[in-house]
Amino acid sequence: MTEMALQGRVAVVTGAETGTGAAVAAELAGQGAAVAVQYLASFARGKAVVRGIEEAGGAAIAVRADPLDRGQTELLHLKAGGAFGDVDLVVATDAVPTPVDPEDAEALADAVRARLLGVLGPLQAAVPAMTERGGGLLVYVPDEAGPDAFVHALARPVIEAAVTELGRRHAAHGIVCRVVPADAGEPPAAVAGLLAAIA
């Protein structure tokens, strides 16, 4: 993949204020994409990611949005589009921390539901605009780190199945849906490679 392979592309990355999401945002920007950095807990961390991208010569904005709220995720995509143009790529990470006692069934069910909505909501919210435009890339990047590995283990197969089904349903509209597998190496580079491959 050549340098600046993603020049002119626009990406939204959820959970991008820290960890895997921040690394994916930086990688995409480093390849030339303009990136909307979604954050929730910390404006300072979101802006720090943006500042790092800008200092490296990239383009980014920080957008606060709750990934569990469909209205806010739709607004996230609108803000990204308003700043940079049509969104080509949405990367959803496991951005909603959900540590829970596995012996508390109700709390566990709520935590799994939050994980599902936190990943699938931002992806699904991008579908109407991508369908109208005739294409786009939706990617789920699992993140097994953190104190909520049990919730992750329960939710991940469901999310992966839902992302696969989303891709099947919308393939005719040019929408490609992918899960970055655990053995893909560095997730940021894997995501950038996916986008470059369909560019």
Order of alpha helices (4+ residues) and beta strands (2+ residues): beta-alpha-beta-alpha-beta-alpha-beta-alpha-beta-alpha-beta-alpha
